[in-house]
């Protein structure tokens, strides 16, 4: 009888913990700031392509320009039964002298995710176009090699208000 009670407790614990695991929200991993700065240092779309596919993004479009070329990748995610499209753009100058990675999502709060990772960066006044928008709050950081903009934009959605998050990592 003494062994019966712990066995029953263990069975309930197993059943309820497996139920909790199935109802957990889908994970939505984003690259860390150190990963984004490493990718911005690649100066190679081919290497970036391999790296970004590892976190679930797929190539969408190439947009050539006069001074740089942009490569856009997307990822469809479902978080708490809501569908989102995450978008990442890798822009590289045509002479490979600099690159910018821009990540836009509504699926995860990038401000909370990335702000602690930027503790070693210098906080600057934002002078970007996005920071001038009254619906957008931006924080801008820099190090010797990178400039990083981190923004939270309030957007009007068809089913209510929401937030769109934006991070840009530019190699200087």
Secondary structure, 3 states (H helix, E strand, C coil): CHHHHHHHHHHHHHHHHHHHHHCCCCCCCCCCHHHHHHHHCCCCHHHHHHHHHCCCCEEEEEEECCCEEEEEEEEEEEECCEEEEEEEEEEEECCCCCEEEEEEECCCCHHHHHHHHHCCCEEECCCCCHHHCCCEEEEEEECCCEEEEEEEEEEEECCEEEEEEEEEEEEC
